[in-house]
């Protein structure tokens, strides 16, 4: 019941936005206290003369695109014993279709990522996704967004679910749906969202011909978020945010019930200070409890940071960090607490030539077993947009993981270097 009340509470701003926008249109014309349009990052800045032209079809525009790439990985299976190197060839065709309306918007997208390996043919995979988005502009200050998607994915080799390199790639499906709404009252902004996700894992196949069922990982997840912002000025706003969620496993074991409920609260500041800094900082409390009292839950400090620094118009530095809980993918472990920190710098050497460097750190603490994984990744990429139709990119990344504890997993290091050709219309 508390979770259901939380969902109903999170939907109130959407209904409130509809009612206010329809019953009092004049209030929608008030100037918003949340402009946040002063700073545009290097990677987000429109490149006049280099953007895809698209194909106009009635009141819609289609943007077809295909990416061809080749990568060399010196540890393709993320193994700590006798690493195997391989060359991976990939092709990603995709298409985005967007409406050209003055109000409201519909966007459709579909893509597929096809990878083929030079030596390890069992690692070949085809992933795909389809998505439909819609935005209803109830007024200049009230909107409602709907998002539906389905994805067929392959779990990365760096996942803890691979207990052995003898397992072939693990495939899974995610079906998601969400509805979100927001409304501005000059100095106050109310927003909320409700999301649903259904995870279905395919059986893991052994190279020797055996099968390891992944049914124990299939689950549904429902969550809701409610947020209120108050603008102290056009540049600074205080906000509070609350969320609730429920995970239900569709195949329970005879020894434990892995269903769980979670909740969190955050309070912080959202800002855009002059032309130098923008983003948000928040801190609060996070709690996750399992229906089975024998399973270890988590409660403690919750935090989230998303900051961007603009030392010049040609450089954008981004810093992000958060703490979350998720499914670990391991039998005997109920959940995983993940803390991550990412630092990225984008440098516009020329209007159409951008260098991106990134450093990331992830700390994964398993709640039901004695295991902790620490992962660092460094990467650098060079993106060159030749014209509206052709782009070229180079990328190098270094990944290192250490696993500790009585139930520790694999500690490994991998290096990957690749080149990609982008063709678009």
C-alpha positions as CSV (number, residue, x, y, z in Angstrom):
1,X,0.0,0.0,0.0
2,X,2.7,2.6,0.7
3,X,4.2,2.0,-2.7
4,X,0.8,2.4,-4.4
5,X,0.2,5.6,-2.5
6,X,3.7,6.8,-3.7
7,X,2.7,6.1,-7.3
8,X,-0.5,8.0,-6.9
9,X,1.4,10.9,-5.4
10,X,3.9,11.0,-8.2
11,X,1.1,11.2,-10.8
12,X,-0.5,14.3,-9.2
13,X,1.7,16.9,-10.9
14,X,0.8,15.5,-14.3
15,X,-2.9,15.8,-13.5
16,X,-2.3,19.1,-11.9
17,X,-0.5,20.4,-15.0
18,X,-3.4,19.3,-17.3
19,X,-5.9,21.0,-15.1
20,X,-4.0,24.3,-14.7
21,X,-3.0,24.5,-18.3
22,X,-6.6,23.9,-19.5
23,X,-8.4,26.0,-16.9
24,X,-6.0,29.0,-16.7
25,X,-4.1,29.5,-19.9
26,X,-3.0,33.0,-18.9
27,X,-0.9,31.7,-16.1
28,X,1.1,29.7,-18.6
29,X,2.4,32.9,-20.2
30,X,4.3,33.9,-17.0
31,X,8.1,34.0,-17.5
32,X,9.8,30.8,-16.3
33,X,12.3,31.0,-13.5
34,X,14.2,28.1,-15.0
35,X,15.7,29.3,-18.4
36,X,18.9,27.2,-18.2
37,X,19.8,28.1,-21.9
38,X,22.9,30.2,-21.3
39,X,25.5,27.4,-21.6
40,X,25.6,24.8,-24.3
41,X,28.2,22.0,-24.2
42,X,30.7,21.3,-27.0
43,X,29.1,18.0,-27.8
44,X,25.6,19.5,-27.9
45,X,26.3,22.6,-29.9
46,X,24.6,22.7,-33.3
47,X,27.2,22.7,-36.1
48,X,25.7,24.8,-38.8
49,X,26.5,23.4,-42.2
50,X,27.5,19.9,-40.8
51,X,24.2,18.7,-39.4
52,X,22.3,15.9,-41.1
53,X,19.8,17.3,-43.6
54,X,17.2,14.5,-43.3
55,X,14.5,13.5,-45.7
56,X,11.2,15.4,-45.4
57,X,8.1,13.2,-45.6
58,X,5.0,15.3,-45.2
59,X,5.1,16.9,-41.7
60,X,7.9,14.5,-40.6
61,X,11.6,14.3,-41.2
62,X,13.5,11.0,-41.4
63,X,17.2,10.8,-40.4
64,X,18.8,7.6,-41.7
65,X,22.3,6.7,-40.5
66,X,24.7,3.8,-40.6
67,X,28.0,3.4,-38.6
68,X,30.7,1.0,-39.8
69,X,33.5,0.2,-37.3
70,X,36.4,-2.1,-36.6
71,X,37.9,-2.6,-33.1
72,X,40.8,-4.5,-31.7
73,X,40.4,-5.8,-28.1
74,X,43.3,-7.5,-26.4
75,X,41.0,-9.3,-23.8
76,X,37.8,-9.9,-25.6
77,X,36.4,-12.2,-22.8
78,X,37.5,-10.0,-19.9
79,X,39.5,-13.0,-18.5
80,X,42.2,-13.1,-15.9
81,X,43.7,-16.2,-17.3
82,X,45.2,-16.4,-20.8
83,X,43.5,-13.3,-22.4
84,X,42.4,-13.8,-26.0
85,X,42.6,-10.9,-28.4
86,X,40.3,-10.5,-31.4
87,X,39.2,-8.0,-34.1
88,X,35.5,-7.1,-34.0
89,X,33.7,-5.7,-37.0
90,X,30.4,-3.9,-36.4
91,X,27.6,-2.3,-38.4
92,X,24.8,-0.1,-36.8
93,X,22.0,1.0,-39.2
94,X,19.5,3.3,-37.6
95,X,16.7,5.7,-38.4
96,X,15.0,8.5,-36.5
97,X,11.7,10.0,-37.6
98,X,10.6,13.3,-36.0
99,X,7.5,15.5,-36.5
100,X,7.9,19.1,-37.7
101,X,5.0,20.5,-35.8
102,X,4.9,23.9,-34.0
103,X,3.3,22.2,-30.9
104,X,3.5,18.7,-29.7
105,X,6.0,16.1,-31.0
106,X,6.2,12.5,-32.1
107,X,9.5,10.8,-32.5
108,X,10.1,7.2,-33.7
109,X,13.5,5.4,-33.8
110,X,14.9,2.0,-34.7
111,X,18.4,0.6,-34.7
112,X,20.4,-2.6,-34.9
113,X,24.0,-3.3,-33.8
114,X,25.5,-6.2,-35.7
115,X,28.9,-7.5,-34.5
116,X,31.1,-10.1,-36.0
117,X,34.4,-11.5,-34.7
118,X,37.4,-12.6,-36.6
119,X,38.3,-15.5,-34.4
120,X,35.6,-16.1,-31.7
121,X,32.6,-16.6,-33.8
122,X,30.5,-17.6,-30.7
123,X,30.8,-14.0,-29.6
124,X,28.9,-12.7,-32.7
125,X,25.7,-11.0,-31.8
126,X,22.8,-8.9,-33.2
127,X,21.2,-6.3,-30.9
128,X,18.3,-4.1,-31.8
129,X,15.9,-1.6,-30.3
130,X,12.7,0.3,-31.2
131,X,11.3,3.3,-29.5
132,X,8.3,5.7,-29.7
133,X,8.1,9.0,-27.9
134,X,5.4,11.6,-27.7
135,X,5.2,15.1,-26.1
136,X,2.0,17.0,-25.6
137,X,2.4,20.7,-25.0
138,X,-0.6,21.5,-22.9
139,X,0.6,25.1,-22.7
140,X,3.9,27.0,-22.9
141,X,4.7,25.9,-19.3
142,X,3.0,22.4,-19.0
143,X,4.0,19.3,-20.9
144,X,3.4,15.5,-20.7
145,X,5.8,13.0,-22.2
146,X,5.2,9.3,-23.1
147,X,8.0,6.9,-23.9
148,X,7.7,3.2,-25.1
149,X,10.6,1.0,-26.0
150,X,11.7,-2.5,-26.6
151,X,15.4,-3.7,-26.6
152,X,17.1,-7.0,-27.5
153,X,20.5,-6.7,-25.9
154,X,23.6,-8.8,-25.1
155,X,25.2,-8.5,-21.7
156,X,28.7,-7.1,-21.8
157,X,31.6,-9.5,-21.0
158,X,32.5,-7.2,-18.1
159,X,29.2,-8.2,-16.3
160,X,29.4,-10.3,-13.1
161,X,26.9,-12.7,-14.7
162,X,29.7,-14.5,-16.6
163,X,30.9,-17.0,-14.1
164,X,33.1,-18.6,-16.7
165,X,34.5,-17.8,-20.2
166,X,32.8,-21.0,-21.3
167,X,29.5,-19.2,-21.4
168,X,28.4,-17.8,-24.7
169,X,27.0,-14.2,-24.7
170,X,23.9,-13.8,-22.6
171,X,21.0,-12.2,-24.4
172,X,18.1,-10.4,-22.7
173,X,15.1,-8.3,-23.5
174,X,13.9,-5.0,-21.9
175,X,10.5,-3.6,-22.5
176,X,10.0,-0.2,-20.9
177,X,7.2,2.4,-20.7
178,X,7.0,5.8,-18.9
179,X,4.8,8.8,-18.5
180,X,6.2,12.1,-17.2
181,X,4.8,15.6,-16.7
182,X,6.0,19.0,-15.6
183,X,4.5,22.4,-15.1
184,X,6.1,25.8,-14.3
185,X,4.5,28.5,-12.1
186,X,7.1,31.2,-12.6
187,X,9.2,30.4,-9.5
188,X,7.9,26.9,-8.9
189,X,8.3,23.8,-11.1
190,X,6.5,20.5,-10.4
191,X,7.4,17.4,-12.2
192,X,6.8,13.7,-11.8
193,X,7.2,10.4,-13.7
194,X,6.1,6.8,-13.5
195,X,8.2,4.1,-15.2
196,X,7.8,0.3,-15.8
197,X,10.5,-2.1,-17.1
198,X,10.2,-5.8,-17.8
199,X,13.5,-7.8,-17.9
200,X,13.6,-11.2,-19.6
201,X,16.9,-13.2,-19.8
202,X,17.5,-15.9,-22.3
203,X,19.2,-19.1,-21.2
204,X,23.0,-19.0,-21.1
205,X,24.6,-21.5,-23.4
206,X,27.9,-23.3,-22.7
207,X,30.3,-23.7,-25.5
208,X,30.3,-27.5,-24.7
209,X,26.6,-27.6,-25.4
210,X,25.1,-27.3,-21.9
211,X,22.5,-24.8,-20.8
212,X,22.4,-22.6,-17.6
213,X,18.9,-21.2,-17.0
214,X,18.6,-17.5,-16.4
215,X,15.0,-17.6,-15.4
216,X,15.9,-16.6,-11.8
217,X,16.9,-13.1,-13.2
218,X,13.6,-12.3,-14.9
219,X,11.8,-9.4,-13.1
220,X,9.5,-6.5,-13.4
221,X,10.4,-3.1,-12.0
222,X,8.0,-0.2,-11.3
223,X,9.1,3.2,-10.0
224,X,7.8,6.7,-9.5
225,X,9.5,10.0,-9.0
226,X,8.1,13.3,-7.6
227,X,10.2,16.5,-7.7
228,X,9.6,20.2,-6.8
229,X,11.9,23.1,-7.7
230,X,11.8,26.6,-6.3
231,X,13.8,29.3,-8.2
232,X,15.6,31.7,-5.9
233,X,16.7,33.5,-9.1
234,X,16.8,32.8,-12.8
235,X,20.2,31.1,-12.1
236,X,19.7,29.2,-8.9
237,X,16.9,26.9,-7.8
238,X,16.5,24.6,-4.7
239,X,14.7,21.3,-5.2
240,X,13.5,18.2,-3.3
241,X,12.9,14.8,-4.9
242,X,11.3,11.6,-3.7
243,X,11.1,8.2,-5.4
244,X,9.6,4.8,-4.6
245,X,10.1,1.5,-6.5
246,X,9.2,-2.1,-6.5
247,X,11.0,-5.1,-8.1
248,X,9.1,-8.4,-8.6
249,X,10.9,-11.5,-9.7
250,X,8.7,-13.7,-11.8
251,X,10.5,-16.9,-10.9
252,X,11.2,-17.2,-7.2
253,X,13.5,-19.8,-5.7
254,X,12.2,-22.2,-3.0
255,X,14.7,-20.8,-0.5
256,X,14.3,-17.0,-0.8
257,X,12.0,-14.2,-2.0
258,X,14.1,-11.7,-3.9
259,X,11.2,-9.1,-4.4
260,X,12.2,-5.8,-2.9
261,X,10.9,-2.3,-2.3
262,X,13.0,0.9,-2.3
263,X,12.6,4.5,-1.6
264,X,14.9,7.6,-1.7
265,X,14.8,11.3,-0.9
266,X,17.1,14.0,-2.3
267,X,17.5,17.7,-1.6
268,X,19.8,20.0,-3.6
269,X,20.5,22.9,-5.8
270,X,20.1,23.3,-9.6
271,X,22.2,26.2,-11.0
272,X,23.6,28.0,-14.0
273,X,26.2,30.4,-12.6
274,X,27.2,33.0,-15.3
275,X,28.9,31.4,-18.3
276,X,31.1,29.1,-16.2
277,X,29.2,26.5,-14.3
278,X,25.9,24.7,-14.6
279,X,24.3,21.5,-13.2
280,X,23.0,20.2,-9.9
281,X,24.2,18.8,-6.6
282,X,22.0,16.8,-4.1
283,X,22.2,14.6,-1.1
284,X,19.7,12.5,0.8
285,X,18.8,9.0,1.9
286,X,18.3,5.7,0.1
287,X,16.7,2.5,1.4
288,X,16.1,-0.9,-0.1
289,X,14.3,-3.7,1.8
290,X,13.6,-7.3,0.6
291,X,10.4,-9.2,1.2
292,X,12.6,-12.1,2.6
293,X,14.0,-10.8,6.0
294,X,17.0,-13.2,5.5
295,X,18.3,-11.2,2.6
296,X,20.4,-8.1,3.3
297,X,19.0,-4.8,2.2
298,X,20.7,-1.4,2.1
299,X,20.1,1.9,3.7
300,X,22.4,4.9,3.8
301,X,23.4,8.2,2.3
302,X,22.1,8.9,-1.2
303,X,23.8,11.5,-3.5
304,X,23.8,12.7,-7.1
305,X,26.0,15.2,-8.8
306,X,25.9,16.5,-12.4
307,X,28.1,19.5,-13.0
308,X,29.5,21.1,-16.1
309,X,32.3,23.7,-16.3
310,X,32.9,26.0,-19.3
311,X,36.4,27.5,-19.0
312,X,36.1,28.7,-22.6
313,X,33.6,28.4,-25.4
314,X,35.8,25.6,-26.9
315,X,36.0,23.4,-23.7
316,X,33.4,21.6,-21.7
317,X,34.3,19.7,-18.5
318,X,31.6,17.4,-17.1
319,X,31.5,15.7,-13.7
320,X,28.9,13.2,-12.6
321,X,28.5,10.8,-9.7
322,X,25.7,8.9,-7.9
323,X,24.9,5.9,-5.8
324,X,22.3,3.3,-6.9
325,X,21.0,-0.2,-6.2
326,X,20.4,-2.8,-8.8
327,X,20.2,-6.6,-9.5
328,X,23.6,-8.3,-9.4
329,X,22.8,-11.1,-11.8
330,X,24.3,-13.7,-9.4
331,X,22.7,-16.6,-7.6
332,X,22.8,-16.2,-3.9
333,X,23.1,-12.4,-4.0
334,X,20.1,-10.2,-3.6
335,X,21.4,-6.8,-4.7
336,X,24.3,-4.7,-5.8
337,X,25.1,-1.1,-4.5
338,X,27.0,0.8,-7.1
339,X,28.9,4.1,-6.6
340,X,30.2,5.7,-9.8
341,X,32.2,8.9,-10.6
342,X,32.9,10.2,-14.2
343,X,35.0,13.1,-15.4
344,X,34.9,14.1,-19.1
345,X,36.4,16.9,-21.1
346,X,35.4,17.9,-24.7
347,X,37.6,20.1,-26.7
348,X,36.6,21.7,-30.0
349,X,39.9,21.8,-31.9
350,X,37.8,23.0,-34.9
351,X,34.1,23.4,-35.5
352,X,34.0,19.9,-36.9
353,X,36.9,18.3,-35.0
354,X,36.2,17.4,-31.3
355,X,38.5,15.5,-28.9
356,X,36.9,13.8,-25.9
357,X,38.8,12.4,-22.9
358,X,37.0,10.5,-20.1
359,X,38.0,8.9,-16.8
360,X,35.5,6.7,-14.9
361,X,35.4,4.9,-11.6
362,X,32.8,2.3,-10.4
363,X,32.7,0.6,-7.0
364,X,30.2,-2.3,-6.8
365,X,29.4,-3.7,-3.3
366,X,27.5,-7.0,-3.3
367,X,25.1,-7.1,-0.4
368,X,24.4,-10.8,-0.1
369,X,27.9,-12.2,-0.6
370,X,31.5,-11.2,0.4
371,X,32.5,-9.4,-2.8
372,X,33.5,-6.0,-4.0
373,X,34.5,-4.9,-7.5
374,X,36.4,-1.8,-8.3
375,X,36.6,-0.7,-11.9
376,X,38.5,2.2,-13.6
377,X,38.2,3.2,-17.3
378,X,40.1,5.8,-19.3
379,X,39.3,6.6,-22.9
380,X,40.1,9.2,-25.5
381,X,38.2,9.8,-28.8
382,X,38.6,11.9,-31.8
383,X,35.5,12.8,-33.8
384,X,35.8,14.4,-37.2
385,X,32.7,15.5,-39.1
386,X,33.8,15.8,-42.7
387,X,30.5,17.2,-44.1
388,X,26.7,16.7,-43.6
389,X,26.9,13.1,-44.8
390,X,30.2,11.7,-43.6
391,X,32.0,11.5,-40.2
392,X,35.0,9.6,-38.9
393,X,36.0,8.7,-35.3
394,X,39.0,7.1,-33.5
395,X,38.8,5.8,-30.0
396,X,41.0,4.1,-27.4
397,X,40.0,2.8,-24.0
398,X,41.7,1.1,-21.1
399,X,39.6,-0.9,-18.6
400,X,40.9,-2.4,-15.3
401,X,38.9,-4.3,-12.7
402,X,39.9,-5.7,-9.3
403,X,37.6,-8.0,-7.4
404,X,38.1,-8.8,-3.7
405,X,36.4,-10.8,-0.9
406,X,35.8,-14.5,-0.2
407,X,33.4,-14.7,-3.2
408,X,35.4,-12.5,-5.4
409,X,35.0,-12.5,-9.2
410,X,37.4,-11.9,-12.0
411,X,40.2,-9.3,-11.9
412,X,41.2,-8.3,-15.5
413,X,42.6,-5.6,-17.7
414,X,41.6,-4.9,-21.3
415,X,42.6,-2.4,-24.0
416,X,40.5,-1.5,-27.0
417,X,41.2,0.6,-30.0
418,X,38.9,1.2,-33.0
419,X,37.9,3.3,-35.9
420,X,34.4,4.1,-37.1
421,X,32.9,5.6,-40.3
422,X,29.5,7.3,-40.0
423,X,27.3,7.9,-43.0
424,X,24.1,9.8,-42.7
425,X,21.5,11.7,-44.7
